[in-house]
């Protein structure tokens, strides 16, 4: 089995629609894909309707969190999407994305960049607006050559000249909320130093004690040494280890299935979950 547990669609900051994503996952030879848009499950119904035979879809979401001023992301799997407290918190995070993006646009304009809300809104489409949409605007304007080059202190990285804060969950609260909704939690790309400051391993140990299920080890932002260190840490803490592409369509260079999760780990995630179940495709796309 080939299992990719981290992928984004146009419901947040990916460039593939949810339908295109599941069809692309099947074409890439995946058996399982998780749709993990930022702070929303808005793309799940479309993905499910288009789900082709032979591909299993996992309900997921990537929750925006912050601890001691450090941004971090918690992947949530197989939770009840209707659970009221979790639904309320994810909407608070999602609703704060628009004023945050507008604040960042204002800072960029003060820095002499001719970016507009209309441009960023066009790029985001129906998705939940985020920094990758602003980064894409900077690429369009020729300010930076790639989306990744926008995520620097000069521009929109955490603490950067044009960065602005948004409502984000405490990761301990995120774990509690997802658990209460019957879900499973994995710390996304915990050592992605290119993105900014990372929490120390002592915090990962505290999160494990609070109920964190796993950490994302095999990821494009982790080099070989980092993966080895994280795998050893997970072993010490009794955490599951996942691998994922963090696919964003054409917005990033990673491909669906570039990194994958061991089937035994996936099986353990499904065993722990009580809020939802993976859905096997029944040829929805071909029957449309």
C-alpha positions in Angstrom: 0.0 0.0 0.0 1.1 3.6 -0.8 -0.3 6.0 1.8 0.0 9.9 1.7 -1.4 11.5 4.8 -0.9 15.2 4.1 -2.3 17.0 1.0 -4.0 20.3 0.3 -6.6 21.4 -2.1 -8.2 24.7 -3.2 -10.3 24.6 -0.1 -7.2 26.1 1.6 -3.9 26.8 -0.2 -3.5 24.1 -2.8 -4.0 24.6 -6.5 -5.9 21.3 -7.2 -9.6 21.2 -6.5 -10.6 18.4 -4.1 -11.8 16.4 -7.1 -8.6 16.9 -9.0 -6.6 16.0 -5.9 -8.2 12.5 -5.5 -8.0 11.8 -9.2 -4.3 12.8 -9.1 -3.7 10.7 -6.1 -5.1 7.6 -7.9 -3.0 8.5 -11.0 0.1 8.7 -8.8 -0.5 5.1 -7.6 -1.7 5.9 -4.1 -4.0 3.6 -2.2 -4.8 6.1 0.6 -4.8 9.9 0.6 -5.7 12.3 3.5 -7.2 15.6 2.6 -5.7 18.0 5.2 -6.6 21.5 4.3 -5.7 24.3 6.7 -8.4 24.7 9.4 -11.2 23.5 7.3 -13.0 20.4 6.0 -14.7 22.4 3.3 -13.3 20.3 0.5 -14.2 16.9 1.8 -17.6 16.5 0.2 -16.3 17.3 -3.3 -13.4 14.9 -2.8 -15.7 12.1 -1.6 -18.0 12.6 -4.6 -15.1 12.3 -7.0 -13.4 9.5 -5.2 -12.3 6.8 -7.8 -12.4 3.1 -7.3 -9.3 1.8 -5.6 -8.5 4.9 -3.6 -9.4 5.4 0.1 -10.0 8.9 1.5 -9.1 9.9 5.0 -10.8 12.9 6.7 -8.2 15.3 7.8 -7.3 18.9 8.7 -4.1 20.8 9.5 -4.7 23.0 12.5 -2.8 26.3 12.9 -1.3 26.4 16.4 1.2 28.6 18.3 3.2 28.0 21.4 5.5 30.6 23.1 5.4 32.6 19.9 6.4 29.7 17.7 4.0 28.7 14.9 3.3 24.9 14.5 0.8 22.7 12.7 -1.1 19.8 14.1 -2.5 17.3 11.6 -5.9 15.8 12.7 -7.2 12.6 11.3 -10.6 10.8 11.4 -12.3 13.1 13.8 -16.0 13.9 13.8 -16.3 17.0 11.7 -19.5 18.0 13.3 -18.2 18.0 16.9 -19.3 21.5 18.1 -16.2 22.6 20.1 -13.7 21.6 17.4 -15.9 23.1 14.7 -16.2 26.4 16.5 -12.4 26.7 17.1 -11.5 25.9 13.5 -14.0 28.5 12.3 -12.4 31.1 14.6 -9.0 30.3 13.0 -10.4 30.3 9.5 -12.3 33.5 9.9 -9.2 35.4 11.2 -7.4 34.6 8.0 -8.9 37.4 6.0 -8.1 40.3 8.3 -4.6 38.8 8.8 -4.0 38.6 5.1 -5.3 42.2 4.7 -2.9 43.3 7.4 0.0 41.6 5.7 -0.9 43.2 2.4 -0.9 46.6 4.1 2.6 46.0 5.4 3.8 44.9 2.0 2.4 48.0 0.4 4.3 50.1 3.1 7.4 48.3 1.9 6.7 49.4 -1.7 5.2 46.2 -3.0 2.2 46.9 -5.3 0.1 43.9 -4.0 -3.6 44.3 -3.6 -6.4 42.4 -1.8 -8.1 41.9 -5.1 -5.0 40.1 -6.5 -4.6 37.8 -3.4 -8.4 37.1 -3.3 -8.3 36.1 -7.0 -5.4 33.7 -6.3 -7.2 32.2 -3.2 -10.4 31.7 -5.1 -12.9 29.9 -2.9 -10.1 28.7 -0.6 -9.2 29.8 2.9 -6.8 32.6 2.3 -3.3 32.1 3.6 0.3 33.1 3.3 0.9 30.9 0.2 -1.6 33.0 -1.7 0.3 36.2 -0.7 3.5 34.5 -1.7 2.1 33.6 -5.1 1.1 37.3 -5.5 4.7 38.2 -4.8 5.9 35.8 -7.5 3.4 37.2 -10.0 4.7 40.7 -9.2 8.3 39.6 -9.7 9.3 40.4 -6.1 10.5 36.9 -5.4 11.3 34.0 -7.9 9.4 31.3 -6.0 6.8 30.9 -3.3 9.4 29.5 -0.9 11.5 32.7 -1.4 8.6 34.7 0.1 8.9 32.8 3.4 11.9 34.7 4.6 12.4 37.3 7.3 12.6 39.9 4.5 9.0 39.1 3.6 6.3 36.9 5.2 8.1 34.3 7.4 7.2 34.3 11.1 8.5 37.5 12.5 9.2 38.8 9.0 8.8 42.4 7.9 5.3 41.8 6.5 4.2 39.1 8.8 1.0 39.5 10.9 -0.5 37.2 13.5 -3.8 35.4 13.3 -5.9 33.5 15.8 -4.2 30.2 16.4 -4.8 27.3 18.9 -2.6 26.3 21.7 -1.3 22.9 20.5 -2.3 21.3 23.8 -5.9 22.6 23.3 -5.8 21.3 19.7 -4.9 17.8 20.9 -7.6 17.9 23.5 -10.2 19.0 21.0 -9.3 16.5 18.3 -9.2 13.7 20.9 -12.7 14.7 22.1 -13.9 14.5 18.6 -12.6 11.0 18.3 -9.6 11.9 16.1 -5.8 11.2 16.0 -3.1 13.9 16.1 0.2 14.1 14.4 2.7 17.0 14.7 3.3 18.2 11.1 7.0 18.8 9.9 8.2 19.4 13.5 11.8 20.3 12.5 11.2 22.3 9.4 13.8 25.0 10.3 13.5 26.6 6.9 10.1 27.8 7.9 11.2 29.5 11.1 11.8 28.6 14.7 10.8 25.1 15.8 9.7 24.0 19.3 12.4 22.1 21.2 12.2 18.3 21.7 11.2 18.9 25.3 7.9 20.4 24.0 7.3 17.4 21.8 7.7 15.2 24.9 5.2 17.3 26.7 2.8 17.0 23.8 3.2 13.3 23.8 2.3 13.2 27.5 -0.8 15.3 26.6 -2.0 12.7 24.1 -0.2 13.5 20.8 -0.2 10.3 18.7 2.6 10.9 16.3 5.1 13.1 14.4 5.6 13.6 10.7 9.1 12.4 10.1 9.5 11.7 6.3 8.8 15.2 4.8 10.6 17.3 2.2 11.6 19.9 4.8 13.5 17.3 6.9 17.0 16.1 5.7 18.3 12.6 6.3 19.9 13.4 9.7 16.8 15.2 10.9 14.6 12.2 10.0 16.9 9.9 11.9 16.8 12.1 15.0 13.1 12.4 14.9 12.6 8.7 14.4 14.7 8.0 17.5 12.8 10.6 19.5 9.5 9.1 18.4 10.8 5.7 19.6 11.7 7.1 23.0 8.3 8.8 23.4 6.2 6.0 22.0 4.9 8.1 19.1 3.8 7.0 15.7 5.9 8.2 12.7 4.3 9.2 9.4 5.5 10.2 6.0 3.7 12.6 3.7 4.1 14.8 0.6 2.5 18.0 2.0 1.2 18.4 -1.5 0.0 21.8 -2.6 -0.3 21.3 -6.4 1.7 23.6 -8.5 2.3 26.0 -5.5 5.2 23.7 -4.2 7.6 21.3 -5.9 6.6 18.2 -3.9 4.6 15.5 -5.7 1.7 13.3 -4.4 3.2 10.2 -2.8 6.7 11.7 -2.7 6.9 10.5 0.9 4.5 7.9 2.4 3.4 6.3 5.6 4.0 2.7 6.6 0.8 0.6 6.3 1.2 -0.6 9.9 1.3 3.0 11.1 -1.8 3.8 9.1 -3.5 0.8 10.5 -2.8 2.0 14.0 -4.1 5.5 13.2 -7.4 3.9 12.0 -7.6 1.7 15.1 -7.2 4.6 17.4 -9.8 6.8 15.7 -13.5 6.7 16.7 -14.8 9.9 15.2 -14.8 8.9 11.5 -13.6 6.1 9.3 -11.6 6.0 6.0 -13.9 5.8 3.0 -13.0 3.5 0.1 -13.7 4.8 -3.4 -16.5 3.2 -5.4 -15.8 4.8 -8.8 -17.5 8.1 -8.0 -15.5 10.0 -10.7 -16.2 7.6 -13.5 -19.9 7.5 -12.6 -20.2 11.3 -12.7 
